[in-house]
């Protein structure tokens, strides 16, 4: 039976990449029903482009936000629109710098009948040279090889770079947390899914390219752009909240000690510049995370 799949793409001021992303989605050999494009109040020509493109391709549904809600808010809104405005069975989500291969969606959909309690299926994200995209490597579950003979790797959590969720799972566990703004919203959301009895899998043959500038992870110690250092506040704050939900009190204390002592020490030893700013950002985020209690939005019954 053919499953209907919608797509959600979140974009902000990356029109060239967005064009490439949408072109790749439209070329899928397993076609999507609707493509909800969330424009996070871009200041370039993104909105004009989307309005014109939607006239040519009616399945493209552009949505303009009045302010930048970050990736977390964009995905929250996009998935909510999928639930409210569509009857499709699954939603496939990604950022504007994700370029799926022509068979990426097909490889995801052909595996849905293999898992009884399917929570999500995530693509195999690669960098431009074909090596694994470092920041998008999922965390393997204890039974990681449960379906390895089918080309699937069971994972505990994954990133939002080409990941597909069943409608019923969203209706059960709710939406991504808007207040995360950037970084960590995908980890929290997919963990929430697997911790509620659903299973997540990396689909080895579903290949996408993540067009990040450099194939490196998120690391405040080596971050070269001073303007970006302040954004690590969200990374640390969000991570503390996520770990609060999944660790025992004893393990959480150990983890907080690592964040508050060991990592600032590494900054002092290895960072080339802006050491005080880096340490201040880490400690500020850690403290904020201890008191951070964002709302987890549920899907309204009249929208199911």
N, C-alpha and C positions, 0 to 999 in steps of 0.2 A: 504494500500500500504506500502510495506517495505521500510523504509528509510535507505540509506547507511550512515554509520557513520565511520569516521576515528578517531584515537586517537593521541594525542600529549603528551609525557611525557618528562619533563625536569629533568636532573639528574646531580649531581656533587658529586663525592667521597662518594657515599653511596650505594656501590654495593650490600650489603646484602638486603637492603630495595628495591633496584631496582629489584632484582630477585623476591622478593615477590610481588611487584607491577605488574610486567609483567605477572607473573604466574596467578594472579587474573584477569587480563585483558583477557588473553587467555582463561580463564575458563568461561567467560560471557555467559549466556544463550541467549543473543542477540549478535551475533558475530560482531566484528569490521572488516572493510575492510583492513585498513592499520594502523600500529602503528609507528608513527614517534618518535624516541627516540633521543632527543637532548642532547648529551654529552658535558657539558660545560667545556671541556678541563680537565677532571678528571685526577688525578695523580695516581690513583690506577689501578686495572686491568679492569676497566669498558669497555674500548674500545675493548680490546681483547675478552671479554665476549660477547659483542654485535655482533661483527663480526661472531663469531661462532654460536650464537643463530639465527642470521638472515639466516644462511644456513639451519638450521632446520625448521625455521618458516619464509618463504619468505614475509609474511605480515609485519614483523618487518623491518623497514627502519632506520638503525642507521646513525646518522649525527654527525660528530665530529667537534666541534668548535675549532678554533686556540687559543682562549683565553676565559676566563670565563666572559660571558656577564651578569651574574646574572640571577635570575628567569625571570625578565622582558625581557631581551634580548633573553633568551632561548625561551620563549613563543612567542615573536614577530617572531623569525625565524621559529619556528615550525608551527605556523599558516600560515605564508607566504608560507612555503613549501606545506602545505595542499591545499592552493588555487592554487598554481602553478602546482602541480604534481598529483592532484587527482580530481575526478569528484563527490566525495561523497557529500551528502546533508548537513551533520553536522560534526562538529569536537568536540570531547570530550577531555578536557585537565586536567592535574593534575601534581603535583610534584611526585618525586620518593618515597615519604613516605606516599602516599595515597594507601590504600588497599581496593578496591571496593568489596562489596559482589557480589555473582554470578548474582543477578538480578538488580544490580545498574543501568546498562545501559538500560535494558528493561524498568524499571520504569520511566526513563527519556523519552525514545522514545514514550511510549504509550500515553503521554500527549500532543504531539506536535499539534494535531488537535483541542485541546481545546482553543487555544489562536490564534487569528487572527494576531496580531502584535507581534509574539514571538521574544523576544530578547535573552533570555537565560533560561536554566533550570539548577538548581544547586542541588547537592545531600545534604543529611542530614549527615553532618560530625560528627562522634562520636570519643571519645577517647577510649583507651583500656578497660576501665571499663564500657563502654556504655553510659557515660554521654556526653552531648554536648561538642564538641571541641570548647573551649572558643574563640580561635582566628579566628574561621571560622563561627561564627553565623552571618547570613546576617542581614542587616538593613531592617525592615519591612516597606512597603509602606503605605501611608494613607489608601488605600483600601486593606489592608493586607488580609482580609477575602473574597475577591471577588470570589475566587474559592475554599474556604475552604472545601466545601462539596465534592470536588474532591480530597482532600488530598494535595492541593497546597496552599502555602502562598505567596502572592505577595510581592516582595522585591524591595528596591530601588537600592541596590548594594550587591555584594557577593564576596567571595574569589575564587581563582583559584583551590580549592581543589575539583575536580570532578564537572566540569561545562561544559555544552554543548551549542554551538553556531550554529545557522543556517548559511550556506554559504552566503546567501543574506544579512545578517546583517553585516558580516565582509566586504563585498563588499561595503556596504553603509557607515559604520563609520570608517573603517580603522583598524589598528593593535594596539596592546598594545605598550606603549612608552618604547623603549629600554633604553633611558637615565634615567629612574627611577632606574634601576639596581636591587635593592631589595626593597621590602615593598611599598605597596600602588598602585602598577601598576594594581592590580586586582580591587581595589576600583575605580580608575580613569576610567578604561575601562568599567566596568559594569555601572557606572554612566553615562558615555558617551552614552551608549546604551539606558538606560531608559530616558535620557534627550532628545533623538532624536525620541521619540514617540513609542519605543518598550517596551514590558513588560517582566519583569523577575520574575521567580517563584522558590521557594524552593519546591522540591518534597519530601514530608515527608517519603515516602516508599523507596526512593533510598538511601540506607545506605552504607556509606563508613567509614573506620577507618582511622583517621589521626594519624600516629605513631610518634607524637612528644614526646620528653622525659618527659615533664611535661605539664599538662593541664592548661597553663596560657597564658594570652595575652602578647602582646608586651608592656613592661613597663620599661622605663629607670630608674625609681625610685628604683625598686626592682631587676634589672638585676644583677645577681651574678658574671658573667664572665667579667672580666675587658677587655678582648680582644674583646668582643662583643659590648661594650659601644659605640665605635666609629661608629658602623653601624647604630646607631640611628640618625646620621646625615641625612642619606637617608630617614628615616622615617619622620622626621620633614620637610625636604626640599620638599619632594614629597607631603606631606599633605598640606603644605602651597599653593603649586601650584594648587592642586585639589580644595581647598577651595576658592582660588581666582576666580575660574571659576563658582562656584555655589552659592556664598554668595553675598549679597549686600555689598556696601562699608562699611556701618555702622556695619553690622554684622561681616564683616571681621576684622575690627579694634578691636572689642570686642574679637574676637577669637585670634587675634595676642597678645593682652594684656594678655589673659589667658596663652598663650604659653610662653610669655616673662617674666611674673611676677609671676603668681600663681604657675605654675609648677616648676620653679626653687626654689620657696619658699618651696614647698613640698619636693624637693630634700634635701634642707638644714635640714628640720625637720625629714624626715623619712629614707633617704638613710643611710646605715651603713658605707659606705666608698666611696672613689673616688668622693666626692661631686663636687669638682672644675671641674673635667673632665666631669662629667655628665652635669653640667650647661653650660660649654663651648660648648659641643656638641649640646645641645638644641638650644642655642642662635645662634651658627654658622649655623645650619640647617635652623632656622627661617629666618635669614638674606638672606641666599642663596635662599630660596624659594621665596622671594619677587622679585628676578631677574631671576629666573629659567624659561626659555621658550623653553622647548623641542619640537622637531619636532614630529608631528603626521603623521605617514606614511599611505598613501592610497594604495589600491590595484590597480596595473596597469591594464588598460583596456585590454591589450593583455593577461592578466593572468586570466581574468574572464571567 
